[in-house]
Amino acid sequence: MIAPNKIDHLEILQYESTLITTTKTTKKKIIDTRWTHTTPSGLLPCSTTMESAGAGAGETADWRFGAANPALAAAGSQSIRAIVTRIYHCLDGSDARPVAPLAHGDPSAFPCFRTAPAATDAIAAAATSGKYNHYSPAVGIAPACSAVAAHLSRELPYSVSPADVVLTAGCNHAVEIMMSVLASPGANVLLPRPGYPLYASRAALSGLEFLYFDLLPDREWEIDLAGVEALADANTVAMVIVNPNNPCGCVYSRDHLAKIAEMARKLGIMVISDEVYDHFAFGSKPFVPMGVFGDVAPVMTLGGISKRWMIIDSIVDYRAISVDPVTFVQGALPDILAKTDEAFFANALGVVKEAAEICYEKLKEIDCITCPHKPEGSMFVMAKLDLSSLDGIEDDVDFCSKLAKEESVVICPGSGLGMKNWLRITFAVDPQLLEDGLERTKCFCKRHGKIKEAGS
């Protein structure tokens, strides 16, 4: 609100790094070439001055906003969406081929991954019923919390109380709140590498220190338990695990989860278990919820309906602390959980399994890309890039940028996940488009491959 100077109209034009502001009252033009500019990681605020409408000629006053914020800059540097957007900007608009979006996490964009019909019906009925045109309690409406508690209890050796369930406006929001709650002075949290960057982003913004432990590609991306113990100190409050895993595509065995719980108990820390891809397990190991070991160490589970039910645009996730998730979706939640046909889940899992098989087999045909472990869960796989066999490619970001420009294939650089010169590839794509996109990737690699010497 710009009341002090009684300016009744304000026009702002941002062009490159120049801000031009015109006020209707004074018709005075103010130009400041030190204004905020946009980068792939977000906004970089700069200090600036203006000619004050109420000040004398030649006098200036400092803006009281836009000061440098190291925490915000650190959070912005962790944005995977910014990196992927940068790759999309490399696309050649004149290429008539369909873009192969192998960097996204939204399967519902394709007909073969449509939202569960029971979920669509339940949401529509709740939205038009008139019963949910109000704010919900901060923890969620009682019927929804009870439905989630009952749903979780089916796979646990104890009953979850509705009081143990808190609904949030998306799993990302749950991550945000968890990092804020844990951010006591000097505290740190342990995060997996590779991992979902939002955890580091929200920790940085909350002033919570974070340290990385490694996932081991030669051991099916299991957690380096010895590394976690060495990393933890007296200020460590929690560790994050993701199972089934984004971005690696692995599923942790019951034995490995038991070892994680025992280690957490030994260290005196909480386990934050990100299970948004629960039951997206299609390999040799079934999905086991970390809550099974809740009597060994404290477990906070983050989960939701966005992946298994394919409800991306109306997400409501559970088991963290937040306020006001979408009320009518909460109203639909009991029916979504109770009425979705098992055939829907079986069909969706079958399509994902087929796509994972296509992805793995096609990657084996590409000399400069190595997939250390066949994906068995989630919708992603990590693959290592061999730069020594490529000519004119500097790193994973350069690889993905040129691939987008030349072949209209978008892949996420591993650098955005803490794994330089790796690639994160999603197979939650229409199988035909997935196969086509990976075939184009193979052609790109052949075109940029180094010529082998005779006899080598």
Secondary structure in CASP SS format (residue, H / E / C, confidence):
PFRMAT SS
TARGET T0000
AUTHOR 0000-0000-0000
METHOD secondary structure of the structure
MODEL  1
M C 1.00
I C 1.00
A C 1.00
P C 1.00
N C 1.00
K C 1.00
I C 1.00
D C 1.00
H C 1.00
L E 1.00
E E 1.00
I E 1.00
L E 1.00
Q E 1.00
Y E 1.00
E C 1.00
S C 1.00
T E 1.00
L E 1.00
I E 1.00
T E 1.00
T E 1.00
T E 1.00
K C 1.00
T C 1.00
T C 1.00
K C 1.00
K C 1.00
K E 1.00
I E 1.00
I E 1.00
D E 1.00
T C 1.00
R C 1.00
W C 1.00
T C 1.00
H E 1.00
T E 1.00
T E 1.00
P C 1.00
S C 1.00
G E 1.00
L E 1.00
L E 1.00
P C 1.00
C C 1.00
S C 1.00
T C 1.00
T E 1.00
M E 1.00
E E 1.00
S C 1.00
A C 1.00
G C 1.00
A C 1.00
G C 1.00
A C 1.00
G C 1.00
E C 1.00
T E 1.00
A E 1.00
D E 1.00
W C 1.00
R C 1.00
F C 1.00
G C 1.00
A C 1.00
A C 1.00
N C 1.00
P H 1.00
A H 1.00
L H 1.00
A H 1.00
A H 1.00
A H 1.00
G H 1.00
S C 1.00
Q C 1.00
S C 1.00
I H 1.00
R H 1.00
A H 1.00
I H 1.00
V H 1.00
T H 1.00
R H 1.00
I H 1.00
Y H 1.00
H C 1.00
C C 1.00
L C 1.00
D C 1.00
G C 1.00
S C 1.00
D C 1.00
A C 1.00
R C 1.00
P C 1.00
V C 1.00
A E 1.00
P E 1.00
L E 1.00
A C 1.00
H C 1.00
G C 1.00
D C 1.00
P H 1.00
S H 1.00
A H 1.00
F C 1.00
P H 1.00
C H 1.00
F H 1.00
R C 1.00
T C 1.00
A C 1.00
P H 1.00
A H 1.00
A H 1.00
T H 1.00
D H 1.00
A H 1.00
I H 1.00
A H 1.00
A H 1.00
A H 1.00
A H 1.00
T H 1.00
S H 1.00
G C 1.00
K C 1.00
Y C 1.00
N C 1.00
H C 1.00
Y C 1.00
S C 1.00
P C 1.00
A C 1.00
V C 1.00
G C 1.00
I C 1.00
A H 1.00
P H 1.00
A H 1.00
C H 1.00
S H 1.00
A H 1.00
V H 1.00
A H 1.00
A H 1.00
H H 1.00
L H 1.00
S H 1.00
R C 1.00
E C 1.00
L C 1.00
P C 1.00
Y C 1.00
S C 1.00
V C 1.00
S C 1.00
P H 1.00
A H 1.00
D H 1.00
V C 1.00
V C 1.00
L E 1.00
T E 1.00
A C 1.00
G C 1.00
C H 1.00
N H 1.00
H H 1.00
A H 1.00
V H 1.00
E H 1.00
I H 1.00
M H 1.00
M H 1.00
S H 1.00
V H 1.00
L H 1.00
A C 1.00
S C 1.00
P C 1.00
G C 1.00
A C 1.00
N E 1.00
V E 1.00
L E 1.00
L E 1.00
P E 1.00
R E 1.00
P C 1.00
G C 1.00
Y C 1.00
P C 1.00
L H 1.00
Y H 1.00
A H 1.00
S H 1.00
R H 1.00
A H 1.00
A H 1.00
L H 1.00
S H 1.00
G C 1.00
L C 1.00
E E 1.00
F E 1.00
L E 1.00
Y E 1.00
F E 1.00
D E 1.00
L E 1.00
L E 1.00
P H 1.00
D H 1.00
R H 1.00
E C 1.00
W C 1.00
E E 1.00
I E 1.00
D C 1.00
L H 1.00
A H 1.00
G H 1.00
V H 1.00
E H 1.00
A H 1.00
L H 1.00
A C 1.00
D C 1.00
A C 1.00
N C 1.00
T E 1.00
V E 1.00
A E 1.00
M E 1.00
V E 1.00
I E 1.00
V E 1.00
N C 1.00
P C 1.00
N C 1.00
N C 1.00
P C 1.00
C C 1.00
G C 1.00
C C 1.00
V C 1.00
Y C 1.00
S C 1.00
R H 1.00
D H 1.00
H H 1.00
L H 1.00
A H 1.00
K H 1.00
I H 1.00
A H 1.00
E H 1.00
M H 1.00
A H 1.00
R H 1.00
K H 1.00
L H 1.00
G C 1.00
I C 1.00
M E 1.00
V E 1.00
I E 1.00
S E 1.00
D E 1.00
E C 1.00
V C 1.00
Y C 1.00
D C 1.00
H C 1.00
F C 1.00
A E 1.00
F C 1.00
G C 1.00
S C 1.00
K C 1.00
P C 1.00
F C 1.00
V C 1.00
P C 1.00
M H 1.00
G H 1.00
V H 1.00
F H 1.00
G C 1.00
D C 1.00
V C 1.00
A C 1.00
P C 1.00
V E 1.00
M E 1.00
T E 1.00
L E 1.00
G E 1.00
G E 1.00
I C 1.00
S C 1.00
K C 1.00
R C 1.00
W C 1.00
M C 1.00
I C 1.00
I C 1.00
D C 1.00
S C 1.00
I C 1.00
V C 1.00
D E 1.00
Y E 1.00
R C 1.00
A C 1.00
I C 1.00
S C 1.00
V C 1.00
D C 1.00
P C 1.00
V C 1.00
T H 1.00
F H 1.00
V H 1.00
Q H 1.00
G H 1.00
A H 1.00
L H 1.00
P H 1.00
D H 1.00
I H 1.00
L H 1.00
A H 1.00
K H 1.00
T C 1.00
D C 1.00
E H 1.00
A H 1.00
F H 1.00
F H 1.00
A H 1.00
N H 1.00
A H 1.00
L H 1.00
G H 1.00
V H 1.00
V H 1.00
K H 1.00
E H 1.00
A H 1.00
A H 1.00
E H 1.00
I H 1.00
C H 1.00
Y H 1.00
E H 1.00
K H 1.00
L H 1.00
K H 1.00
E C 1.00
I C 1.00
D C 1.00
C C 1.00
I E 1.00
T E 1.00
C C 1.00
P C 1.00
H C 1.00
K C 1.00
P C 1.00
E C 1.00
G E 1.00
S C 1.00
M C 1.00
F E 1.00
V E 1.00
M E 1.00
A E 1.00
K E 1.00
L E 1.00
D C 1.00
L H 1.00
S H 1.00
S H 1.00
L E 1.00
D C 1.00
G C 1.00
I C 1.00
E C 1.00
D C 1.00
D H 1.00
V H 1.00
D H 1.00
F H 1.00
C H 1.00
S H 1.00
K H 1.00
L H 1.00
A H 1.00
K H 1.00
E H 1.00
E H 1.00
S C 1.00
V E 1.00
V E 1.00
I E 1.00
C E 1.00
P E 1.00
G H 1.00
S H 1.00
G H 1.00
L H 1.00
G C 1.00
M C 1.00
K C 1.00
N C 1.00
W E 1.00
L E 1.00
R E 1.00
I E 1.00
T E 1.00
F C 1.00
A C 1.00
V C 1.00
D C 1.00
P H 1.00
Q H 1.00
L H 1.00
L H 1.00
E H 1.00
D H 1.00
G H 1.00
L H 1.00
E H 1.00
R H 1.00
T H 1.00
K H 1.00
C H 1.00
F H 1.00
C H 1.00
K H 1.00
R H 1.00
H H 1.00
G E 1.00
K C 1.00
I C 1.00
K C 1.00
E C 1.00
A C 1.00
G C 1.00
S C 1.00
END
